[in-house]
Amino acid sequence: MVSNSVGYAGLVSVVAVVGLLASEVMGRDLLAGLPGAAATLGTALAATPLALRSKRRGRRKGLWLGYFIGAAGGALAMTAGQLGVFWLLILAMGVFGVAQASNLQSRFAAADLADADHRARAISMVVWVGTVGAVLGPPAALWVNRVGTGFGLGSWVSPMLLGIIGFSLAGLVVATFLRPDPLELVGGVDPDAETENPLRSAGLAWTAVWNNTNARLALVVMAVSQMAMVAVMTMTPLHMRDHGHADLSTLVISVHVLGMFGLAPLIGGWADRFGRIKSVGAGAGILGVGTIATVVAGYIPALLFVGLFLLGLGWSFALIAGSALLTESLAIEERVGAQGLADVAMSVLAAVAAFSSGFVKEFAGFHWLANFATIAAVLMIMAVLRVRRAELEPAV
């Protein structure tokens, strides 16, 4: 819980401003989503290797490695921003994104020892404590940026320091205090996995997930929710800057992150009580309402606060209930690989969303990002209804 909190503080501090840093370096918004896309691509590339490392050596050794690599990426991003080298910033954010794979996989460490009746709540507690760091991160980034520019650093460069500190602390906490290792206690460590190829491991996980209806639904909902959320969130600061509200952008992101994490314990309790599938359906509906609100808002900052909060809340439902559904739908020997695959899918779609968001904003307008996210929410609701209908049909 502690590592997740400081890890998200570092992550969100950087994510909230990296689009602005990219825009400053490039002088336009067209490629402003590329560093964010690189970060999510780094998460995708790291998810399976880190999951495989956890499978063969335990959660602790998988998680701390990802955090320390991400901290090194933050240092490189700070250097790239100060030098104004765009390609180096992209590379650095790819390395930085490795730590997000550890942030994501930490929720499964909570699920390792949880009983079925409280699994979603256990996951939600790890998600929830990220609220403190994630909500305070963007305002802290704004303050650190002002201090940094006062000392001669470029605009939006100094907030990278918060990412370095956050991920370094997270790695130290995991390496020191995650004992005994939860995956070892549950019997999920397989030393023979040392010889597994990451691509082969991912292929086996894909087969296991795709052949299981509930696991497949969980993966789809988590990945598509991540894509929709990232597409809108990435361009929101630039959208607000365009209409004279740049100083409010970090506060909007803070409210959005509050929606992502702040109500997690209640969402976990809901998912344990009413079921995973109903919960992921509720999440898709809330996400859809949030994206519609961002379109209706136009240029009214107050409604953007509402829309971004609901967008985060819908994502939280999908992540918590989807993670619990995926974990309990598969056998113990299949879980770690499938969990890594889910994070790969989430990160790949998020990378696509972050990369394309700048193009969509420049050539079609910010409102079309929200429209695409609404369509994604409708498709998720249809998938949930299809699974629910199959559950209610009598067996032949």
C-alpha positions in Angstrom: 0.0 0.0 0.0 2.8 2.4 0.9 4.8 1.6 -2.3 1.7 2.1 -4.4 1.0 5.5 -2.9 4.5 7.0 -3.4 4.7 5.3 -6.8 1.5 6.9 -8.1 2.7 10.2 -6.6 5.7 10.0 -8.9 3.8 8.8 -11.9 1.0 11.3 -11.8 3.3 14.2 -11.1 5.0 13.5 -14.4 2.0 12.4 -16.5 0.1 15.6 -15.5 2.8 17.8 -17.2 4.7 15.7 -19.7 2.3 16.8 -22.5 3.0 20.4 -21.7 6.8 19.7 -21.6 6.6 18.0 -25.0 4.6 20.9 -26.4 7.3 23.3 -25.1 10.1 21.3 -26.6 8.3 20.9 -30.0 6.6 24.2 -30.2 3.2 22.6 -31.2 0.7 20.1 -29.9 0.8 17.6 -32.8 3.2 15.2 -31.1 2.5 16.2 -27.5 0.9 12.8 -26.8 4.0 10.9 -27.9 6.0 10.9 -24.6 2.9 9.7 -22.8 2.5 7.0 -25.5 6.1 6.0 -25.0 5.6 5.7 -21.2 2.6 3.3 -21.7 4.5 1.4 -24.4 7.3 1.0 -21.8 4.8 -0.4 -19.4 3.5 -2.8 -22.0 7.0 -4.1 -22.9 7.9 -4.5 -19.2 4.6 -6.1 -18.0 5.3 -9.7 -19.2 9.0 -9.8 -18.2 8.2 -8.5 -14.7 5.4 -10.9 -14.3 7.6 -13.7 -15.4 10.3 -12.6 -12.9 7.6 -12.6 -10.2 6.5 -16.0 -11.2 9.9 -17.5 -10.8 11.3 -15.4 -7.9 8.3 -13.9 -6.1 6.4 -10.6 -6.2 9.1 -8.6 -4.3 11.8 -9.1 -6.8 9.5 -8.4 -9.7 8.1 -5.2 -8.3 11.3 -3.5 -7.0 13.1 -4.0 -10.3 10.4 -2.2 -12.2 10.4 0.8 -9.8 14.1 1.3 -9.9 14.2 1.2 -13.7 11.4 3.8 -13.8 13.4 6.1 -11.5 16.3 5.9 -13.9 14.0 6.8 -16.7 12.8 9.9 -14.8 16.4 11.1 -14.4 16.9 10.7 -18.2 13.6 12.5 -18.9 14.7 15.4 -16.7 17.9 15.7 -18.7 16.1 15.4 -22.0 13.7 18.2 -21.1 16.4 20.5 -20.0 18.4 19.9 -23.1 15.3 20.2 -25.3 16.0 16.9 -27.1 12.6 15.5 -28.1 13.7 12.0 -29.2 15.6 11.6 -25.9 12.5 12.6 -24.0 10.5 9.9 -25.8 13.2 7.3 -25.0 13.3 8.4 -21.4 9.6 8.2 -20.9 9.6 4.6 -22.3 12.1 3.7 -19.5 10.0 5.7 -17.0 6.9 3.7 -17.9 8.5 0.5 -16.7 7.7 1.5 -13.1 4.0 1.7 -14.0 4.1 -2.0 -14.7 5.1 -2.5 -11.0 2.4 0.0 -9.9 -0.2 -2.1 -11.8 1.1 -5.5 -10.7 1.1 -4.4 -7.0 -2.7 -4.8 -6.9 -2.3 -8.5 -7.7 0.1 -8.9 -4.7 -2.9 -7.9 -2.6 -5.1 -10.5 -4.4 -2.6 -13.4 -3.8 -3.6 -14.1 -0.2 -7.2 -12.7 -0.3 -10.2 -15.1 0.1 -12.8 -15.0 -2.7 -15.3 -13.0 -0.6 -12.9 -10.1 -0.1 -10.6 -10.2 -3.1 -12.0 -7.1 -4.7 -11.8 -5.2 -1.5 -8.2 -6.3 -1.0 -7.3 -5.0 -4.5 -9.3 -1.8 -3.8 -7.3 -1.0 -0.7 -4.0 -1.0 -2.6 -5.6 1.1 -5.3 -7.2 3.5 -2.8 -4.0 4.4 -0.9 -2.7 5.7 -4.2 -5.1 8.6 -3.8 -2.9 10.5 -1.4 0.1 10.5 -3.7 -1.8 10.8 -6.9 -4.1 13.7 -5.9 -1.2 15.7 -4.4 1.1 14.9 -7.3 -0.2 17.4 -9.9 -0.4 20.4 -7.6 3.1 19.5 -6.3 4.3 19.3 -9.9 2.9 22.8 -10.5 4.7 24.2 -7.4 8.0 22.4 -8.2 7.8 23.7 -11.8 7.6 27.3 -10.5 10.6 26.7 -8.2 12.5 25.0 -10.9 12.0 27.8 -13.4 13.1 30.2 -10.7 16.4 28.4 -10.6 16.8 28.5 -14.4 15.4 25.1 -15.4 13.1 24.9 -18.4 9.4 24.9 -18.1 7.9 21.6 -16.8 11.3 20.0 -16.4 11.7 20.1 -12.6 8.5 18.0 -12.0 10.4 15.0 -13.4 12.3 15.1 -10.1 9.1 14.0 -8.3 8.9 10.9 -10.5 12.5 10.0 -9.6 11.8 10.4 -5.8 8.5 8.6 -5.9 9.6 5.5 -7.8 12.9 5.3 -5.8 10.9 5.3 -2.5 8.5 2.7 -3.8 11.3 0.4 -4.8 13.0 0.7 -1.4 9.8 0.0 0.4 9.0 -3.1 -1.6 12.6 -4.5 -1.4 12.7 -3.9 2.4 9.3 -4.7 3.7 7.4 -7.0 1.4 8.2 -10.0 3.5 7.2 -12.8 3.5 6.5 -12.8 -0.3 2.8 -13.2 -0.8 3.1 -15.2 -4.1 5.5 -17.7 -2.3 2.9 -18.2 0.5 0.1 -18.9 -1.9 2.2 -21.4 -3.9 2.4 -19.4 -7.1 6.2 -19.3 -7.5 7.6 -21.6 -10.1 11.4 -21.7 -10.2 11.2 -23.7 -13.4 9.8 -20.6 -15.1 13.4 -19.4 -15.3 13.7 -21.0 -18.7 10.5 -19.6 -20.1 10.6 -17.3 -23.0 8.5 -14.1 -22.4 6.8 -14.4 -25.8 5.9 -18.0 -25.2 4.7 -17.2 -21.7 2.5 -14.4 -23.1 1.1 -16.8 -25.8 0.2 -19.4 -23.1 -1.5 -16.7 -21.0 -3.4 -15.4 -24.1 -4.7 -18.9 -24.8 -5.8 -19.4 -21.1 -7.6 -16.0 -21.0 -9.3 -16.3 -24.4 -10.7 -19.7 -23.7 -12.3 -18.4 -20.5 -15.3 -16.2 -21.0 -15.1 -14.3 -17.7 -11.3 -13.9 -17.9 -11.7 -12.6 -21.5 -14.4 -10.1 -20.4 -12.1 -8.9 -17.6 -9.2 -8.3 -19.9 -11.3 -6.5 -22.5 -13.0 -4.2 -20.0 -9.7 -3.2 -18.2 -7.9 -2.6 -21.4 -10.6 -0.6 -23.2 -11.3 1.5 -20.1 -7.7 2.3 -19.8 -7.6 3.4 -23.5 -10.7 5.6 -23.2 -9.4 7.2 -20.0 -5.9 7.9 -21.3 -7.2 9.4 -24.6 -9.3 12.0 -22.8 -7.0 12.7 -19.9 -3.8 13.2 -22.0 -5.2 16.1 -24.0 -7.3 17.7 -21.2 -4.4 20.0 -20.0 -3.8 21.2 -23.5 -7.5 21.7 -24.2 -7.8 23.8 -21.1 -4.6 25.8 -22.0 -6.1 26.6 -25.4 -9.0 28.3 -23.7 -7.1 30.2 -21.0 -7.4 27.7 -18.1 -3.9 26.2 -18.0 -3.5 26.9 -14.3 -6.6 24.8 -13.6 -5.4 21.8 -15.6 -3.4 20.3 -12.8 -6.5 20.6 -10.5 -8.7 18.9 -13.1 -6.2 16.1 -13.2 -6.2 15.9 -9.4 -10.0 15.6 -9.4 -9.8 13.0 -12.1 -7.3 11.0 -10.1 -9.5 11.3 -7.1 -12.2 9.6 -9.1 -9.7 6.9 -10.1 -8.6 6.1 -6.5 -10.7 7.9 -3.9 -13.7 5.7 -3.7 -11.8 2.4 -4.3 -12.8 0.7 -1.0 -16.5 1.3 -1.7 -16.1 0.0 -5.2 -14.3 -3.1 -3.9 -17.1 -3.7 -1.4 -19.7 -3.2 -4.1 -17.9 -5.8 -6.3 -17.7 -8.3 -3.5 -21.3 -7.9 -2.7 -23.0 -7.6 -6.1 -20.6 -9.5 -8.3 -17.7 -8.7 -10.6 -19.7 -8.7 -13.9 -22.3 -6.2 -12.6 -19.5 -4.0 -11.4 -17.6 -3.9 -14.6 -20.9 -3.1 -16.4 -21.5 -0.2 -13.9 -18.0 1.0 -14.6 -18.6 1.1 -18.3 -21.8 3.1 -17.8 -20.2 5.6 -15.5 -17.2 6.1 -17.9 -19.7 6.7 -20.7 -21.5 9.4 -18.7 -18.2 11.0 -17.9 -17.1 11.2 -21.5 -20.5 12.6 -22.5 -20.1 15.3 -19.8 -16.8 16.4 -21.3 -18.4 16.9 -24.6 -21.4 18.8 -23.2 -19.0 20.9 -21.1 -17.6 22.7 -24.1 -15.3 25.3 -22.6 -16.8 25.4 -19.1 -14.2 24.3 -16.6 -16.7 23.3 -13.9 -18.2 20.6 -16.1 -14.8 19.3 -17.1 -14.2 18.7 -13.4 -17.4 16.6 -13.3 -16.6 14.7 -16.5 -13.0 13.9 -15.6 -14.1 12.7 -12.1 -16.7 10.3 -13.6 -14.1 9.2 -16.2 -11.8 8.2 -13.4 -14.6 6.6 -11.3 -15.6 4.4 -14.3 -12.0 3.3 -14.8 -11.8 2.4 -11.1 -14.8 0.1 -11.3 -13.3 -1.6 -14.4 -9.8 -2.0 -12.8 -10.9 -3.3 -9.4 -13.7 -5.6 -10.5 -11.9 -6.7 -13.6 -8.7 -7.6 -11.7 -10.7 -9.7 -9.2 -12.7 -11.4 -12.0 -9.5 -12.2 -13.9 -7.7 -13.6 -10.8 -10.5 -15.9 -9.7 -11.4 -17.1 -13.2 -8.1 -18.9 -13.7 -6.1 -21.6 -12.0 -3.2 -20.6 -9.8 -0.5 -21.7 -12.4 -2.2 -19.5 -15.0 -2.8 -16.4 -13.0 0.5 -14.5 -13.0 1.0 -14.8 -16.7 -2.6 -13.7 -17.4 -2.2 -10.8 -15.0 0.9 -9.7 -16.9 -1.0 -10.1 -20.2 -3.8 -7.9 -18.9 -1.3 -5.1 -18.0 0.2 -5.5 -21.5 -3.2 -5.1 -23.1 -4.0 -2.1 -21.0 -0.7 -0.5 -21.7 -0.7 -1.1 -25.5 -4.2 0.4 -25.9 -3.2 3.3 -23.7 -0.1 3.9 -25.8 -2.2 3.9 -28.9 -4.6 6.4 -27.3 -1.9 8.7 -26.0 -0.1 8.7 -29.4 -3.2 9.3 -31.4 -4.7 11.8 -29.0 -2.6 14.7 -30.2 -3.5 14.0 -33.9 -7.2 13.8 -33.1 -7.1 17.0 -31.1 -5.3 18.9 -33.7 -7.2 17.7 -36.8 -10.7 16.9 -35.4 -10.9 18.6 -32.0 -10.9 17.6 -28.3 -14.6 16.7 -28.4 -13.9 13.8 -30.8 -11.6 12.2 -28.2 -14.5 12.1 -25.8 -16.9 10.8 -28.6 -14.6 7.9 -29.3 -14.4 7.1 -25.6 -18.2 7.1 -25.4 -18.4 4.6 -28.2 -15.8 2.4 -26.4 -18.0 2.5 -23.2 -21.1 1.5 -25.2 -19.2 -1.5 -26.7 -18.1 -2.6 -23.2 -21.7 -2.4 -21.9 -22.7 -4.6 -24.9 -20.0 -7.2 -24.0 -21.1 -7.3 -20.3 -24.8 -7.8 -21.4 -23.7 -10.6 -23.7 -21.9 -12.4 -20.8 -24.8 -11.8 -18.5 -27.3 -13.2 -21.0 -25.1 -16.3 -21.4 -25.1 -16.8 -17.6 -28.9 -16.6 -17.4 -29.5 -19.0 -20.3 -30.2 -22.6 -19.1 -27.6 -25.1 -19.9 -28.4 -27.5 -22.8 
